[in-house]
Amino acid sequence: MRRVSRAVVGAVVAMGVLSGCSSGGGEEPKAAEKKLGDRGTACELPVHFTLATSWKAEAITPATVDRMGPLGRQGPLTPACELDARPTGHTGFLTVWSGTGGAAAPGGTPRALLEKFVDDENFASDIEYRDTRAGGLPATEVGYTVADLSAGEVRPERALAVMTGHGGVVIHLGGLNAAEHQALLPAFELAKRTLGPTS
């Protein structure tokens, strides 16, 4: 697991798992389904996206980030939400990072933000960037590997950056090992495909 995931597990206060909205009966219009990141969901974020089935979302509060010290910052970003795959039978996390300063300031580029994020990653190599789109937003995606010295293995990582009017956002996918990372990729792709700015 990434360094922030190890630090956050057990430190964050668990919040409710994202639940769907109920629709009215009769002639009442059906309410739009909330996505993770919308007001009233487990994590209120500058972006929203569809959370994969059975994943558990937990907000990371500013107080928790403060207690994490240096582990609570990567580049100009701090963690805002941790999505845990363990309820699905896999081990890994999607972490949503956000910020408003430096390369994360509104008006910046996804590429510059993602480069700062990866520059602050420990033991990253085989780094490959590509411009893409996430939902309707311009985005930059990166794949790289990280040497986990404690486990004696190299594992893949992936991250996606977008810019919003409320600053930059990076969604990062980790995993216990290469096999777990591969199993979790569909959740990352779902978030990417359904991503949009919150109002």
C-alpha positions in Angstrom: 0.0 0.0 0.0 1.1 3.6 -0.5 2.6 5.4 2.4 -0.5 7.6 2.9 -2.8 4.6 2.9 -0.9 2.9 5.7 -1.0 6.1 7.7 -4.6 6.8 7.1 -6.0 3.3 7.8 -7.1 3.3 11.4 -6.7 7.1 11.7 -9.7 8.4 9.8 -13.1 8.5 11.2 -15.3 6.1 9.2 -18.2 7.7 7.5 -21.2 6.1 5.8 -20.8 4.2 2.6 -22.2 6.1 -0.4 -25.9 5.3 -0.8 -28.1 5.9 -3.8 -30.9 8.5 -3.8 -34.5 7.3 -3.5 -36.9 8.4 -6.2 -40.4 9.7 -5.7 -43.5 8.0 -6.8 -46.4 8.9 -9.0 -45.8 12.0 -11.1 -42.8 13.3 -9.1 -39.7 13.8 -11.1 -36.9 11.3 -10.4 -34.0 12.8 -8.5 -30.6 12.6 -10.2 -28.4 9.9 -8.6 -25.7 11.3 -6.4 -22.1 10.5 -7.2 -19.2 10.4 -4.7 -18.0 14.0 -4.3 -21.5 15.6 -4.4 -22.8 17.4 -1.4 -24.2 14.9 1.2 -22.0 12.0 0.1 -19.3 10.4 2.1 -16.6 12.7 0.6 -17.5 16.2 -0.7 -14.9 17.0 -3.3 -14.2 19.4 -6.2 -15.0 16.5 -8.5 -17.6 13.8 -8.5 -17.6 10.3 -10.0 -19.3 6.9 -9.7 -18.0 4.8 -6.9 -17.5 1.1 -7.9 -19.8 -1.4 -6.2 -18.9 -2.4 -2.6 -16.0 0.1 -2.3 -16.0 2.0 1.0 -15.5 5.8 0.9 -14.0 7.6 4.0 -13.4 11.3 4.2 -10.0 12.5 5.4 -10.4 15.5 7.6 -8.0 18.4 7.8 -7.3 17.4 11.4 -6.3 14.0 10.3 -4.0 15.4 7.6 -2.3 17.6 10.3 -1.7 14.6 12.4 -0.1 12.8 9.5 2.7 15.3 9.2 4.8 15.0 6.0 2.8 11.9 5.0 -0.2 14.2 4.6 1.2 16.0 1.6 2.3 14.9 -1.9 3.4 17.7 -4.1 1.0 20.6 -3.6 -1.9 18.2 -2.6 -3.3 16.7 0.6 -5.5 13.6 0.8 -9.3 14.3 0.8 -10.9 10.9 0.5 -9.8 7.2 0.7 -11.7 4.6 -1.2 -11.1 1.1 0.3 -11.3 -2.0 -1.9 -11.3 -4.5 0.9 -15.0 -5.0 1.0 -14.7 -6.4 -2.6 -12.2 -9.0 -1.4 -9.2 -7.1 -2.8 -6.5 -5.1 -1.1 -5.8 -1.6 -2.3 -7.0 2.0 -2.4 -8.1 4.8 -4.6 -7.0 8.0 -2.9 -8.4 11.4 -4.0 -5.9 14.3 -3.4 -6.8 18.0 -3.8 -5.2 21.4 -3.3 -5.3 25.0 -4.4 -1.7 26.2 -4.2 1.3 26.0 -6.5 0.8 23.7 -9.4 -2.7 22.9 -8.0 -3.9 26.5 -8.3 -6.9 27.1 -10.6 -5.7 27.9 -14.1 -2.8 25.4 -13.9 -2.4 22.3 -16.1 -3.1 18.7 -15.2 0.3 17.7 -16.5 2.2 20.2 -14.3 0.2 19.1 -11.3 0.8 15.4 -11.9 4.5 15.9 -12.4 4.7 17.6 -9.0 2.7 14.7 -7.5 4.9 12.0 -8.9 8.2 13.9 -8.2 7.2 13.5 -4.5 6.7 9.8 -4.8 9.3 7.5 -3.2 11.3 5.2 -5.5 9.2 5.9 -8.6 10.5 4.7 -12.0 9.3 3.8 -15.5 7.2 6.9 -15.5 4.9 7.4 -18.5 2.6 10.4 -18.9 -0.2 10.8 -21.5 -2.8 13.5 -22.1 -6.4 12.2 -22.0 -9.9 13.1 -21.0 -11.7 12.2 -17.8 -15.5 12.5 -18.3 -15.6 15.9 -20.0 -12.5 17.3 -18.5 -9.0 17.6 -20.0 -6.7 15.3 -17.9 -3.3 13.8 -17.7 -2.7 10.2 -16.7 0.5 8.6 -15.5 1.6 5.0 -15.0 4.8 4.2 -13.0 6.3 1.6 -10.7 7.3 1.9 -7.1 10.0 -0.2 -5.4 8.6 -1.4 -2.1 11.8 -2.1 -0.1 10.0 -3.6 2.9 8.2 -6.2 0.7 11.1 -6.7 -1.7 9.0 -6.1 -4.8 8.1 -3.6 -7.5 4.5 -2.8 -8.0 2.6 -0.6 -10.5 0.8 2.6 -9.6 -1.5 4.8 -11.7 -2.8 8.4 -11.2 -5.0 10.9 -13.0 -5.0 14.7 -12.7 -7.6 17.3 -13.6 -8.0 21.0 -12.9 -11.2 22.5 -11.6 -12.3 26.0 -10.6 -11.7 24.9 -7.0 -8.1 23.7 -7.7 -6.4 20.6 -8.8 -7.4 17.0 -8.1 -5.4 13.7 -8.4 -7.0 10.3 -8.2 -4.4 7.7 -7.4 -4.6 3.9 -7.6 -2.4 1.7 -5.5 -2.5 -2.0 -4.6 -0.8 -4.5 -2.5 1.0 -6.0 -5.5 0.8 -6.1 -9.3 -2.1 -8.7 -9.3 -4.2 -6.6 -6.9 -3.4 -3.4 -8.8 -4.7 -5.1 -12.0 -7.9 -6.3 -10.2 -8.6 -2.7 -9.1 -8.1 -1.0 -12.4 -11.8 -1.2 -13.4 -12.7 1.0 -10.4 -10.1 3.5 -11.5 -11.4 3.5 -15.1 -15.0 3.9 -13.9 -14.0 7.0 -11.9 -12.2 8.4 -14.9 -15.1 7.7 -17.3 -17.7 9.3 -15.0 -15.6 12.2 -13.6 -17.0 15.7 -13.6 -16.7 18.9 -11.6 -19.1 19.5 -8.7 -21.1 22.6 -8.6 
